[in-house]
Amino acid sequence: MAIASKKDILTHLESIDLNELLDRMELYVRNRFYNKSEKIREGFDYLDFCYNVIIKACSGVRNWDKEKTSFESFIFGALKSDLYNFFRKQRQKEDVAKEELDTEEEEYLIEINDFVDLDSVEDLDEPPDMDFDYVSQDCLSYLKEQGADELEIGVFECWLSGYDKPIEIAELCGVDTAEIYNAVKRLSRKTIKLKGKWISLKK
């Protein structure tokens, strides 16, 4: 192993076109960041990564084995390693941030469940239940105002109770089905107000 000294490295840098090397290093860094936003660089310029590698080489943080590889291969290998570590740290930060966000959301949901009775929260998308008895009485009043007789009222009350077959209604009202048909015809000419709108009882 022949580790280059600081003097060896400085001598080598003086013997090459350093600007040309830095240009190629910068191009390599740009290519590594081509599909990433500027935010991920945390304010670093592309050349900052290049200068950082040169400084590490000169200060002994990165060791160049002259027998094993060329200076250029050493420099680009160090640059590749630095970028790999940089991106790995970025991923770790993102993972930590995601875990913190997931934890916050989980705590928020726990707090909601602890302090709010979800069963008591009214679903605003659903209309409030109608008071059936109140509506029924209103409808009967509208029919009486229009002159509905006792049989018509009886037929309508049977409808409210869920009976719609003429035979069943006739038995409940104590009349024959013919009278029920006639009562239905008379009801069909009447209207009731439901949910703010007047509707026909024509069946």
Residue frames as qw, qx, qy, qz and C-alpha x, y, z in Angstrom:
[[0.000, 0.889, 0.458, 0.000, 0.00, 0.00, 0.00],
 [0.429, 0.057, 0.023, 0.901, 1.37, 3.40, -0.99],
 [0.059, -0.852, -0.496, 0.157, -0.77, 6.08, 0.64],
 [0.378, 0.581, 0.090, 0.715, -0.11, 9.47, -0.93],
 [0.339, -0.397, -0.402, 0.752, 0.93, 12.22, 1.43],
 [0.138, 0.867, 0.317, -0.358, -0.57, 15.70, 1.48],
 [0.107, -0.663, 0.424, 0.608, 2.48, 16.95, -0.45],
 [0.291, 0.030, 0.858, 0.422, 2.03, 14.20, -3.06],
 [0.238, 0.680, 0.694, -0.015, -1.58, 15.18, -3.61],
 [0.040, 0.885, 0.059, -0.461, -0.85, 18.93, -3.83],
 [0.205, -0.455, 0.634, 0.591, 1.97, 18.23, -6.29],
 [0.283, 0.277, 0.863, 0.312, -0.37, 16.13, -8.39],
 [0.179, 0.818, 0.500, -0.221, -3.07, 18.81, -8.36],
 [0.042, -0.789, 0.224, 0.571, -0.53, 21.35, -9.62],
 [0.238, -0.262, 0.779, 0.518, 0.41, 19.02, -12.47],
 [0.203, 0.434, 0.843, 0.245, -3.10, 18.63, -13.87],
 [0.148, -0.328, -0.254, -0.898, -5.79, 20.93, -15.20],
 [0.010, 0.208, 0.784, -0.585, -7.73, 21.31, -11.95],
 [0.415, 0.283, 0.087, -0.860, -10.50, 23.38, -13.54],
 [0.550, 0.164, -0.651, -0.496, -11.13, 20.67, -16.13],
 [0.294, -0.076, -0.926, 0.226, -11.30, 18.05, -13.38],
 [0.153, 0.264, 0.554, -0.775, -13.70, 20.19, -11.34],
 [0.493, 0.225, -0.258, -0.800, -15.90, 20.71, -14.41],
 [0.541, 0.033, -0.799, -0.260, -16.22, 16.96, -14.91],
 [0.171, -0.153, -0.832, 0.505, -16.83, 16.44, -11.18],
 [0.302, 0.239, 0.267, -0.884, -19.56, 19.10, -11.20],
 [0.560, 0.143, -0.506, -0.640, -21.20, 17.49, -14.23],
 [0.409, -0.058, -0.908, 0.077, -21.20, 14.16, -12.39],
 [0.013, 0.233, 0.658, -0.716, -22.84, 15.76, -9.34],
 [0.424, 0.219, -0.071, -0.876, -25.47, 17.51, -11.49],
 [0.540, 0.058, -0.731, -0.412, -26.34, 14.19, -13.12],
 [0.279, -0.154, -0.886, 0.337, -26.84, 12.61, -9.71],
 [0.103, 0.381, 0.497, -0.773, -29.26, 15.40, -8.77],
 [0.083, -0.043, -0.555, -0.827, -31.03, 15.61, -12.14],
 [0.414, -0.439, -0.674, -0.426, -34.39, 14.25, -10.90],
 [0.446, -0.496, -0.585, 0.461, -34.28, 15.80, -7.43],
 [0.037, -0.946, -0.242, -0.214, -35.50, 19.17, -6.21],
 [0.312, 0.623, -0.344, 0.629, -33.11, 21.92, -5.14],
 [0.587, -0.660, 0.140, -0.448, -34.49, 21.64, -1.61],
 [0.974, -0.191, -0.076, 0.090, -32.75, 18.32, -1.08],
 [0.648, 0.423, -0.253, 0.580, -29.33, 19.97, -1.56],
 [0.528, -0.724, -0.322, 0.306, -29.95, 22.03, 1.59],
 [0.025, -0.978, 0.082, 0.191, -28.32, 25.12, 0.08],
 [0.588, -0.386, 0.533, 0.470, -25.20, 23.35, -1.20],
 [0.476, 0.691, -0.309, -0.448, -23.95, 24.22, -4.65],
 [0.969, 0.235, -0.077, -0.002, -22.92, 21.40, -6.97],
 [0.510, 0.614, -0.447, 0.403, -19.29, 22.50, -6.73],
 [0.456, -0.640, 0.433, -0.443, -19.44, 22.38, -2.94],
 [0.966, -0.120, 0.208, -0.091, -19.54, 18.59, -3.14],
 [0.796, 0.495, -0.160, 0.309, -16.53, 18.64, -5.47],
 [0.100, 0.738, -0.426, 0.513, -14.42, 20.99, -3.31],
 [0.722, -0.508, 0.316, -0.349, -15.33, 18.95, -0.24],
 [0.990, 0.071, 0.053, 0.108, -13.84, 15.81, -1.80],
 [0.559, 0.626, -0.266, 0.474, -10.63, 17.65, -2.77],
 [0.254, -0.717, 0.390, -0.518, -10.27, 19.00, 0.77],
 [0.899, -0.315, 0.238, -0.190, -10.80, 15.54, 2.26],
 [0.907, 0.313, -0.088, 0.269, -8.12, 14.17, -0.05],
 [0.333, 0.682, -0.325, 0.565, -5.64, 16.89, 0.93],
 [0.399, -0.625, 0.388, -0.548, -6.36, 16.61, 4.66],
 [0.112, 0.265, -0.946, 0.152, -6.04, 12.84, 4.84],
 [0.637, 0.069, 0.452, -0.620, -9.72, 12.13, 5.49],
 [0.904, 0.388, 0.086, -0.160, -9.72, 10.29, 2.15],
 [0.466, -0.558, 0.602, 0.330, -6.62, 8.27, 1.41],
 [0.704, 0.617, -0.228, -0.267, -5.28, 7.80, -2.10],
 [0.767, -0.277, 0.535, 0.220, -3.42, 4.55, -2.63],
 [0.260, 0.719, -0.409, -0.498, -1.20, 5.43, -5.60],
 [0.093, -0.271, 0.930, 0.232, -0.38, 1.80, -6.33],
 [0.338, 0.327, 0.861, -0.195, -3.99, 0.69, -6.37],
 [0.334, 0.760, 0.553, 0.065, -5.74, 3.34, -8.45],
 [0.353, 0.404, 0.151, 0.830, -5.25, 6.53, -10.41],
 [0.044, -0.173, -0.365, 0.914, -5.89, 9.92, -8.81],
 [0.403, -0.040, -0.306, -0.861, -8.88, 10.52, -11.04],
 [0.605, -0.242, -0.730, -0.209, -10.47, 7.17, -10.14],
 [0.366, -0.228, -0.657, 0.619, -9.76, 7.88, -6.47],
 [0.106, 0.091, 0.141, -0.980, -11.36, 11.35, -6.64],
 [0.537, -0.095, -0.418, -0.727, -14.47, 10.17, -8.48],
 [0.567, -0.215, -0.792, 0.071, -14.76, 7.15, -6.17],
 [0.207, -0.217, -0.549, 0.780, -14.63, 9.48, -3.16],
 [0.291, 0.034, -0.096, -0.951, -17.19, 11.80, -4.78],
 [0.587, -0.168, -0.659, -0.440, -19.50, 8.88, -5.49],
 [0.476, -0.249, -0.758, 0.370, -19.16, 7.69, -1.87],
 [0.028, -0.146, -0.338, 0.930, -19.87, 11.18, -0.47],
 [0.447, -0.040, -0.292, -0.845, -23.00, 11.54, -2.60],
 [0.582, -0.209, -0.774, -0.140, -24.19, 8.08, -1.59],
 [0.338, -0.270, -0.661, 0.613, -23.81, 9.00, 2.10],
 [0.141, 0.073, 0.072, -0.985, -25.51, 12.35, 1.49],
 [0.551, -0.121, -0.486, -0.668, -28.55, 10.72, -0.15],
 [0.538, -0.226, -0.799, 0.142, -28.67, 8.03, 2.55],
 [0.152, -0.213, -0.511, 0.819, -28.83, 10.70, 5.26],
 [0.339, 0.008, -0.172, -0.925, -31.59, 12.47, 3.31],
 [0.600, -0.190, -0.688, -0.361, -33.61, 9.25, 3.18],
 [0.421, -0.240, -0.736, 0.472, -33.11, 8.75, 6.91],
 [0.062, 0.126, 0.249, -0.958, -34.36, 12.29, 7.58],
 [0.497, -0.063, -0.407, -0.764, -37.40, 11.67, 5.40],
 [0.575, -0.212, -0.789, -0.035, -38.11, 8.38, 7.21],
 [0.253, -0.226, -0.608, 0.718, -37.83, 10.08, 10.60],
 [0.240, 0.077, 0.005, -0.968, -40.10, 12.92, 9.46],
 [0.569, -0.128, -0.603, -0.544, -42.65, 10.41, 8.11],
 [0.490, -0.245, -0.793, 0.267, -42.57, 8.44, 11.38],
 [0.070, -0.192, -0.421, 0.884, -43.12, 11.63, 13.37],
 [0.401, 0.007, -0.246, -0.883, -46.01, 12.61, 11.11],
 [0.590, -0.185, -0.741, -0.262, -47.58, 9.15, 11.43],
 [0.360, -0.236, -0.716, 0.550, -47.17, 9.34, 15.21],
 [0.123, 0.120, 0.184, -0.968, -48.78, 12.78, 15.32],
 [0.527, -0.074, -0.460, -0.711, -51.72, 11.56, 13.22],
 [0.560, -0.215, -0.799, 0.042, -52.12, 8.49, 15.42],
 [0.199, -0.221, -0.574, 0.763, -52.05, 10.62, 18.58],
 [0.287, 0.036, -0.082, -0.954, -54.57, 12.99, 17.02],
 [0.597, -0.164, -0.628, -0.472, -56.93, 10.13, 16.24],
 [0.471, -0.234, -0.768, 0.365, -56.50, 8.75, 19.75],
 [0.019, -0.149, -0.356, 0.922, -57.28, 12.16, 21.23],
 [0.450, -0.064, -0.328, -0.828, -60.40, 12.47, 19.07],
 [0.636, -0.212, -0.716, -0.196, -61.61, 9.05, 20.15],
 [0.386, -0.180, -0.679, 0.598, -60.79, 9.79, 23.80],
 [0.011, -0.271, -0.334, 0.903, -62.54, 13.13, 24.04],
 [0.462, 0.174, -0.208, -0.844, -65.30, 13.00, 21.45],
 [0.564, 0.177, 0.775, -0.221, -68.19, 10.59, 21.46],
 [0.014, 0.151, -0.664, -0.732, -68.29, 9.82, 17.75],
 [0.003, 0.449, 0.886, 0.114, -71.77, 8.36, 18.09],
 [0.018, -0.743, -0.459, 0.487, -73.02, 11.74, 19.22],
 [0.072, -0.399, 0.343, 0.847, -71.69, 13.57, 16.18],
 [0.620, 0.565, 0.406, -0.363, -74.52, 14.22, 13.76],
 [0.499, 0.098, 0.619, 0.599, -73.87, 13.28, 10.15],
 [0.162, 0.554, 0.053, -0.815, -74.46, 16.58, 8.36],
 [0.135, 0.154, -0.727, -0.656, -74.93, 14.82, 5.03],
 [0.155, -0.373, -0.908, -0.108, -78.07, 13.08, 6.23],
 [0.293, -0.486, -0.146, -0.810, -81.29, 15.06, 6.67],
 [0.250, -0.163, 0.702, -0.647, -82.84, 15.02, 10.15],
 [0.017, -0.289, -0.956, -0.053, -85.50, 12.38, 10.76],
 [0.331, -0.329, -0.259, -0.846, -89.04, 13.55, 10.09],
 [0.314, 0.025, 0.715, -0.624, -91.62, 13.35, 12.85],
 [0.089, -0.180, -0.880, -0.430, -93.98, 10.82, 11.21],
 [0.064, -0.600, -0.753, 0.264, -96.89, 11.46, 13.53],
 [0.005, 0.616, 0.104, -0.781, -96.65, 15.21, 13.02],
 [0.093, 0.224, -0.615, -0.750, -96.50, 14.88, 9.23],
 [0.068, -0.324, -0.927, -0.178, -99.38, 12.40, 9.25],
 [0.008, -0.665, -0.579, 0.472, -101.61, 14.77, 11.21],
 [0.049, 0.517, -0.197, -0.832, -100.72, 17.60, 8.84],
 [0.082, 0.029, -0.806, -0.585, -101.62, 15.48, 5.82],
 [0.058, -0.501, -0.861, 0.064, -104.94, 14.49, 7.36],
 [0.015, 0.660, 0.300, -0.689, -105.69, 18.15, 8.05],
 [0.077, 0.338, -0.479, -0.807, -104.97, 19.05, 4.40],
 [0.098, -0.205, -0.906, -0.357, -107.35, 16.29, 3.25],
 [0.047, -0.617, -0.710, 0.337, -110.14, 17.42, 5.60],
 [0.029, 0.571, 0.000, -0.821, -109.71, 21.01, 4.36],
 [0.180, 0.203, -0.653, -0.707, -110.33, 19.67, 0.84],
 [0.715, -0.006, 0.014, -0.699, -113.56, 17.95, 1.96],
 [0.370, 0.181, -0.910, -0.048, -112.32, 14.36, 2.37],
 [0.759, -0.383, -0.129, -0.511, -115.04, 12.14, 3.87],
 [0.681, -0.516, 0.474, -0.214, -114.66, 9.54, 6.61],
 [0.957, 0.145, 0.233, 0.094, -113.90, 6.67, 4.20],
 [0.562, 0.734, -0.190, 0.329, -111.26, 8.67, 2.35],
 [0.233, -0.771, 0.483, -0.343, -109.61, 9.51, 5.66],
 [0.865, -0.267, 0.404, -0.128, -109.76, 5.82, 6.60],
 [0.881, 0.429, 0.040, 0.197, -108.14, 4.77, 3.33],
 [0.296, 0.811, -0.331, 0.382, -105.38, 7.35, 3.81],
 [0.514, -0.640, 0.490, -0.293, -104.73, 6.17, 7.36],
 [0.962, 0.010, 0.271, 0.027, -104.41, 2.61, 6.05],
 [0.672, 0.652, -0.149, 0.319, -101.81, 3.82, 3.57],
 [0.089, -0.807, 0.436, -0.389, -99.91, 5.49, 6.42],
 [0.736, -0.414, 0.488, -0.220, -99.96, 2.20, 8.31],
 [0.150, -0.419, 0.841, 0.306, -98.49, 0.31, 5.36],
 [0.529, 0.344, 0.772, -0.076, -101.66, -1.24, 3.90],
 [0.172, 0.435, -0.347, -0.813, -102.07, -0.65, 0.17],
 [0.050, -0.126, -0.922, -0.362, -104.10, -3.63, -1.09],
 [0.440, -0.238, -0.194, -0.844, -107.80, -2.76, -1.67],
 [0.713, -0.294, -0.615, -0.162, -109.01, -6.06, -0.13],
 [0.502, -0.172, -0.572, 0.625, -107.05, -5.44, 3.11],
 [0.033, -0.061, 0.145, -0.987, -108.23, -1.85, 3.32],
 [0.547, -0.288, -0.430, -0.657, -111.86, -2.89, 2.66],
 [0.681, -0.322, -0.646, 0.124, -111.69, -5.39, 5.55],
 [0.370, -0.132, -0.431, 0.813, -110.14, -2.81, 7.88],
 [0.178, -0.031, -0.001, -0.984, -112.71, -0.16, 6.97],
 [0.344, 0.287, 0.809, -0.381, -115.65, -2.63, 6.98],
 [0.553, 0.596, 0.024, -0.581, -116.78, -1.91, 3.42],
 [0.876, 0.278, 0.360, 0.159, -116.56, -3.71, 0.07],
 [0.566, -0.183, 0.341, 0.728, -113.69, -3.18, -2.34],
 [0.273, 0.655, 0.481, 0.515, -115.85, -1.20, -4.79],
 [0.240, -0.952, -0.187, -0.028, -116.28, 1.54, -2.22],
 [0.614, -0.546, 0.225, 0.523, -112.53, 1.53, -1.59],
 [0.514, 0.243, 0.470, 0.675, -111.85, 2.01, -5.33],
 [0.045, 0.845, 0.384, 0.370, -114.27, 4.94, -5.40],
 [0.461, -0.862, -0.033, 0.207, -112.62, 6.48, -2.30],
 [0.642, -0.247, 0.339, 0.642, -109.19, 6.13, -3.94],
 [0.355, 0.550, 0.455, 0.603, -110.47, 7.94, -7.04],
 [0.176, -0.942, -0.231, -0.169, -111.74, 10.80, -4.92],
 [0.615, -0.671, 0.135, 0.391, -108.40, 10.95, -3.02],
 [0.656, 0.130, 0.374, 0.642, -106.53, 11.10, -6.32],
 [0.179, 0.779, 0.298, 0.522, -108.05, 14.50, -6.92],
 [0.442, -0.897, -0.022, -0.022, -106.69, 15.82, -3.64],
 [0.564, 0.543, -0.388, 0.486, -103.18, 16.97, -2.66],
 [0.685, -0.687, -0.142, 0.197, -101.11, 17.11, 0.49],
 [0.163, 0.898, -0.353, 0.206, -98.09, 19.20, 1.45],
 [0.935, -0.274, 0.045, 0.219, -94.97, 17.16, 2.08],
 [0.661, -0.221, 0.140, 0.703, -91.46, 18.55, 2.68],
 [0.035, -0.560, 0.038, 0.827, -92.64, 21.98, 1.61],
 [0.177, 0.150, -0.639, -0.734, -94.09, 20.78, -1.71],
 [0.707, 0.181, 0.309, -0.611, -97.64, 19.96, -2.69],
 [0.021, 0.212, -0.921, -0.326, -97.98, 16.48, -4.14],
 [0.692, -0.017, -0.282, -0.664, -100.88, 14.61, -5.71],
 [0.565, -0.212, 0.737, -0.304, -102.34, 11.49, -4.16],
 [0.808, 0.395, -0.173, -0.401, -103.07, 10.03, -7.55],
 [0.629, -0.358, 0.687, 0.060, -101.91, 6.43, -7.53]]
